[in-house]
Structures are given as structure tokens and as C-alpha cells.
Amino acid sequence: MSDNIFTYKNSEKGIIITGLADKESVSEIIIPDTIDGTPVTTIGEDAFYKCKNLKNVKLGKNVRYIENNSFAESGITHINLEKNIKYIGNYAFEDCRKLNDVTWNCDLSISEYCFAGCSALHHFDFSHVTGIQLLAFEESGLKEAQL
């Protein structure tokens, strides 16, 4: 199934975005709130893995889950993670070497290797973070933390 540029599947929790249709090379995506009236709740495992041209991502208000490797090795430069996010998997943003700005407003623990290898990431606001898992920032560019 596809909606515009996305491939997706239905689940009990709602729509899971599984990737880009036809391996489209886009620089900006907006994850919709719904597809065909069903809430888009999940960014699936490896959905945007190695999407090097992808720079800007806006998550829909119904997104609750970001699975393992969802954006790993992509070209994103910023991600806004709001309170509606309930789960972020391991390696979700690993090796996003252009990622320099993360807004972390969700009350979650940062998963294993989540931002490992994000060499452009220099500042992070930890005020909503509930924990930090193994090697979450390994080989990142993190130099400044706000608590």
C-alpha cells in the first residue's frame, strides 16, 4: 500500500510507515496524522534507513512509536520528538551525521545507540529524559548538555 510517497501497513495499533514508495529520494517528509482515516502511529523498523537525501522530518500528532533503525544513517538535520512519543527503538538515529538539533520533549529513556555516531550533534536538552541506555551517544559530537 502507498499514500503519496509512503509505503505502509495496517496493524492493531494503527498505520505503520514502512518506507518510501519506489525508493523516492526526497529531502523533506511530513508524516500524516492519518491515512484513509486510520491514525499513523508508528515509524517502522528501517523505514528511512540510509535515506541520505532526507533532511527534514515532521512527525504527525498520532505517531507514538519509532522503531529500531527508523532513521539510521539518514541525512536528517533536526528531529522534534514531542510528548506523544511513547517508544523510541535502539539505533533509531544512529549515524545521522548531519543531525545537529534534537528537541526531546517525550518523557522517555534514550535507547541504546540512539544517537551514536551523530557527529554534528553538539547540544542536547535532557530535561525530559528519564534515563540513558548503553552507548546512546557513542562517538557523537555531543559537547554540551542541558539538564
Steps between C-alpha positions, in 0.01 A plus 500: 500500500615854445376848576679760294864422567462250787467127520311377803308217660210476741539366852286478812664823622440688173703568187870413493708701252742249348691726263487702185317379189730417211804596709420865430776740582341785689653763725192574712214286630195567709362189668122542476272477803284243319490298180152410374360601840730268699754661737866475401651377827834343412814567301603144421836334538746618230227720344738780401828313549775644278274769349800729452305780326240521777565818699173611658241283676179610665322230699120487509319549830397132519852356473571308822773255401831540320642153443863380481713661228207711377719793394848346536760627254257751351584862422259660748617821663228548765236288674224616732391225741186613683322363810280272287800272428484192726786289359823560310689189397871421506715660230203721396726792394838327495757646261284797398817698443317824410263491798583811701176584680271273702196622690430227757169576671393138552532351849710201399834338548741544209544154347822313427714661230213741424729791407829310462712637218299824473815705465325834432293477820657750738223596747223297659228599747459215748220660705238240393731199477421226754817297441785438259568149373825337396715706261212730405744774397807293408724687255252785475605862492321576826689772686233679698210367706210685653352332808 
